[in-house]
Amino acid sequence: MPVAGPGEALLKVERVGLCGTDYHIYSGTQPFLTYPRVMGHEISGTVASIGEGSAFRIGQLVTVNPYIACGRCRACRRGKPNCCRNISVLGVHQDGAMTEFVCVPESALVDATGLTPEHA
């Protein structure tokens, strides 16, 4: 069982979508990752554990922005995390969600209240 660190949430994975990236990983033709790797970056999950004072609550359905910015590089400091010099993609640069539980930064969570796990 993974343990969430500071600023992270532990999610019980509900659904994982497949896309072209996953097929490239499976076929061994995805150039930006090292094997072995747990795939899965299109995620919906239920918050299983989260730090005190979070805007999210245990049992809440969320989806995840799989592009994890470092928060320290010049682009991040200028409010442009999509241009992060050290960006890490779940399921590509770090293990993803094709597992029962996964830890992700709380900043990557997106409230999916009102959606089904499939829609999220």
C-alpha positions in Angstrom: 0.0 0.0 0.0 1.5 3.3 -1.0 1.7 6.0 1.7 1.0 9.6 0.8 3.7 12.1 1.6 3.3 15.8 2.5 1.1 17.5 -0.1 0.0 14.2 -1.6 -3.3 12.4 -1.7 -3.8 8.6 -1.7 -6.4 7.6 -4.3 -8.3 4.4 -4.6 -8.3 4.0 -8.4 -11.7 3.8 -9.9 -11.1 3.9 -13.6 -8.1 4.2 -15.9 -8.4 5.2 -19.6 -6.2 4.0 -22.4 -4.8 6.2 -25.1 -2.1 6.1 -27.8 0.6 6.7 -25.3 -0.3 3.5 -23.4 -0.2 1.5 -26.7 3.3 3.0 -27.4 4.5 2.1 -24.0 3.2 -1.4 -24.3 4.8 -1.9 -27.7 8.1 -0.5 -26.5 8.1 2.6 -28.8 7.4 5.4 -26.3 10.7 7.3 -26.2 10.2 9.3 -23.0 10.1 6.5 -20.3 12.3 3.9 -18.8 11.1 0.4 -18.1 9.7 -1.1 -16.0 6.8 1.4 -15.6 3.3 1.2 -14.3 1.1 2.8 -17.0 -2.0 4.8 -16.5 -2.4 8.6 -16.7 -6.1 9.0 -17.5 -7.5 8.5 -14.0 -10.5 8.8 -11.8 -10.3 7.8 -8.2 -11.7 8.2 -4.8 -9.7 10.1 -2.1 -8.6 7.5 0.4 -6.3 9.7 2.5 -5.4 13.4 2.4 -3.7 15.9 4.7 -5.5 18.1 7.2 -6.8 21.4 5.9 -7.3 20.1 2.4 -10.1 21.3 0.2 -10.7 17.7 -0.7 -12.3 15.1 1.5 -12.0 11.3 2.0 -14.5 9.5 -0.3 -14.6 12.4 -2.8 -14.4 11.4 -6.5 -11.6 13.2 -8.4 -9.8 13.1 -11.6 -6.1 13.9 -12.0 -4.1 16.3 -14.1 -1.3 13.8 -15.0 1.3 16.6 -15.8 3.2 17.1 -12.6 5.1 20.4 -12.6 8.2 20.8 -10.3 7.1 24.2 -8.9 10.7 25.4 -8.8 11.8 26.1 -12.3 11.5 29.5 -14.0 8.3 28.6 -15.9 6.7 27.3 -12.7 7.7 30.4 -10.7 6.1 32.5 -13.5 2.8 30.6 -13.2 3.3 28.5 -16.4 3.5 24.9 -15.1 2.6 23.6 -18.6 6.1 24.8 -19.6 7.8 23.2 -16.6 11.4 22.4 -17.4 11.2 19.3 -15.2 7.6 18.1 -15.9 6.8 14.6 -15.0 3.9 12.7 -16.5 2.1 10.0 -14.5 2.4 6.7 -16.2 5.3 7.9 -18.3 8.1 9.5 -16.2 6.8 8.0 -12.9 4.5 5.1 -12.1 0.9 5.6 -13.0 -2.5 4.4 -11.9 -2.9 0.9 -13.4 -2.9 -0.3 -9.8 -5.4 -0.4 -6.9 -4.0 2.7 -5.1 -1.8 5.6 -6.2 -0.3 8.7 -4.5 -0.5 12.0 -6.4 0.2 15.6 -5.5 -2.9 17.3 -4.1 -2.3 20.1 -6.6 -3.0 17.6 -9.4 -6.5 16.7 -8.1 -9.6 18.0 -9.9 -13.0 17.7 -8.2 -15.3 15.3 -10.1 -18.3 15.6 -7.9 -21.5 15.0 -9.9 -19.7 12.8 -12.5 -19.5 9.0 -12.7 -16.1 7.4 -12.4 -16.3 6.7 -16.2 -17.0 10.3 -17.1 -14.3 11.6 -14.7 
